[in-house]
Amino acid sequence: MGMLLDNTHTMIKQQFEFLIAKVKRLHRGFQFLQRDARAHVGHDERLRRNNRAQELLHDQFVETQADVTRVCQSRRQFERKVTHYSALVAVLRSHVDSTEL
């Protein structure tokens, strides 16, 4: 059971690291598009492409928010399992201690 909890913890940690990197990339993308839009004011075609790119980035951001919610739920489930596992171990230890008398 302990090995399963360790593997689950590692998986959740990797998911968080992946999501942090993804959010950083999205942020850099938004910043780039904002700078590009300011630099090319008056260029209609460039502005349309920039707006479309912003829409796509926004869609990716919304998907990332859903991923963050899912990973946070996994983390909460993991924490509940760890709490349950710890309580179970405490009960078993007290049972073993009481039978040794």
C-alpha positions in Angstrom: 0.0 0.0 0.0 2.9 2.4 0.8 4.4 1.8 -2.6 1.1 2.6 -4.3 0.9 5.9 -2.3 4.4 6.8 -3.2 3.7 6.2 -6.9 0.5 8.2 -6.7 2.3 11.1 -5.0 5.1 11.0 -7.7 2.4 11.0 -10.5 0.6 14.0 -9.0 3.8 15.9 -8.5 4.7 15.3 -12.1 1.3 16.5 -13.2 1.7 19.7 -11.2 5.1 20.3 -12.7 3.7 19.8 -16.2 0.8 22.1 -15.6 3.1 24.8 -14.2 5.3 24.6 -17.3 2.2 24.8 -19.5 0.8 27.8 -17.7 4.2 29.6 -18.1 4.2 28.8 -21.8 0.7 30.2 -22.2 1.6 33.3 -20.2 4.6 33.9 -22.5 2.4 33.4 -25.5 -0.1 36.0 -24.3 2.7 38.4 -23.6 4.2 37.9 -27.1 0.8 38.5 -28.7 0.3 41.7 -26.7 3.7 43.1 -27.7 3.1 42.0 -31.3 -0.3 43.7 -31.4 1.1 47.0 -30.1 4.0 46.8 -32.6 1.7 46.3 -35.6 -1.2 48.7 -34.9 -3.0 49.4 -38.2 -2.0 46.2 -40.0 -5.4 44.6 -40.3 -4.3 41.1 -41.5 -1.7 40.9 -38.8 -4.3 42.0 -36.2 -6.8 39.3 -37.4 -4.1 36.6 -37.1 -3.1 38.0 -33.6 -6.8 37.9 -32.5 -7.2 34.3 -33.7 -4.0 33.3 -31.9 -5.3 34.9 -28.7 -8.5 32.9 -29.1 -6.5 29.7 -29.4 -4.4 30.6 -26.4 -7.5 31.3 -24.4 -9.0 27.9 -25.4 -5.8 26.3 -24.2 -5.9 28.3 -21.0 -9.4 27.1 -20.3 -8.4 23.5 -20.9 -5.4 24.0 -18.6 -7.7 25.3 -15.9 -9.8 22.1 -16.2 -6.6 20.1 -16.0 -5.5 22.0 -12.8 -8.9 21.3 -11.3 -8.6 17.6 -12.1 -5.1 17.3 -10.6 -6.2 19.2 -7.5 -9.0 16.7 -7.0 -6.6 13.9 -7.5 -4.3 15.5 -4.8 -7.2 15.8 -2.4 -8.2 12.1 -3.0 -4.6 11.2 -2.4 -4.5 13.2 0.9 -7.7 11.4 2.0 -6.1 8.0 1.2 -3.0 8.9 3.1 -5.0 10.0 6.1 -7.1 6.8 6.0 -3.9 4.7 5.5 -2.3 6.4 8.5 -5.4 5.8 10.7 -5.5 2.2 9.6 -1.8 1.7 10.5 -2.4 3.3 13.9 -5.3 1.0 14.6 -3.3 -2.1 13.5 -0.4 -1.0 15.7 -2.6 -0.5 18.7 -4.2 -3.9 18.1 -0.7 -5.5 17.8 0.4 -3.7 21.0 -2.7 -4.9 22.9 -2.3 -8.5 21.9 1.4 -8.6 22.9 0.4 -8.0 26.6 
